[in-house]
């Protein structure tokens, strides 16, 4: 049964929703959550709770459900995810296989998305993700 997803108002709410969708491995619900969450709020909503498992869950949800529909939104989420506390730690701890999943998502993003980001923006972001 599909989890009801509403826009989280604070880090606690966001954490509760993420834990619920992650425990069910519900990537569609995670994609719904990321669709209604303003990417700019991601660092605040994640607070200091970013972990490898959640990071990869986001990456997979963005890849499976959103990159084909709204690459601009995916770019925004990747951009603000990189501003989250613990991002560098999580990145450093990714396995080769996990890094390849991130690379795969970046590979699906078109070079240039209207006025949402440029190919230069995309290249810069890839560097942040050490790709």
N, C-alpha and C positions, 0 to 999 in steps of 0.2 A: 504494500500500500504506500502511496506517495506521501512523503512528509510535507506538511504545510510549511511553506517558506515565507517568512515576512522579513522586511528590511530590519536588520539589527540596529539598535540605537546606541549600543555601547559595546565595549570589548567583552564584557561578560556574556551578553546576549549572543554576540558573534561566536564566541567560544562554545557556547551551549549548542548552537545550531551546527557548527562545524563538527563537533564531537558526535552529534546525532547522525548527520549524513555520512560521516566517515565510518562510524560503527556499522552502518548498513552498506558501506561501499557504494553509496548511491551517487554516482557521478552526475546523473541528470539533475538531481536536487542540488548538488554543489554548483552546477552550471546555472541553475535558477538563482541561487543565492548570489553568485558572482554577477549575474545579469542585473539584479536589483540593487546591488551594492555599488555605491560611487567609488570607483577605483582610487580616488584621492584619499578616501577615508581608510583604505586598507592598512596602512602602517599603524594608525591609531587603533583600529579594531583588532588587529593582530596583537597589539601591545608587544610583550616580550615572549609571546607564546608560539612563535613560528618554529616548527619542527620539520624534519625531513619528510615524515609521513604525510603531513598536511601540505607541505610544499609540493610534493609529487601528486597528491590528490588534486590540487589546484591545476597543475600542469596537465594532467590527464583529462580533467573535466573541461578545461579550455580547449584542449585538442579535439576531444570526441564530440563536444556539443556546440562550441562557440566559434572556433576559428573559421569555419565555412560560412557562418551566418554574419558575424560581425568582427572582422579582423582588427578594426580600430579599437574596439573594446578589449580584445585580447592584448593588443599592444599596451593599452593603458594599464591593464592589470599587471602585466609583466613589468612595466616601468615602475609602478608604485609598490609592487611586491619587492622589488630590489631596494626600496627605501626602508623596508621593515627592519626593525631591530632583529638581530640574529641571522639576517640574510646571509652575510659572509660566512658565518659558522656553518649554516645549513649547506651552503654551496660547497664549502671545503670538505664536508663529510659525505657528499654524494658519491655513489659508486660509479664505475665507468658506464654500466648499463643505465643507471638513473640519469647521468649526464646526457646519454644518447637520447633519452626521452625528451629532455629539454631541447636538445638540438633539433629533434624531429618537429617539435612544435614551432620553433623558430623557422624551420624549413618550410612550413605550411603558410607562414605569413607572407603575403604578397610584398614585393620590393617597395612599392609605394602605394599608400592608401589615401587617395584624394588629398584632403587637407588635414588628415588626422595624424599622419607621420610621414617622414621622408625616408628614402633609402639610407640617408646619412644617419637619421635617428635610429633606424633599425640596426645599422652597423655598430653604432655607439652602445646600444643596449646589449647586443651580442657580446661586446667586450666586457660589460659589467657582469654578464653571466659566464664570463671566461670561456666563450665558445670560439 
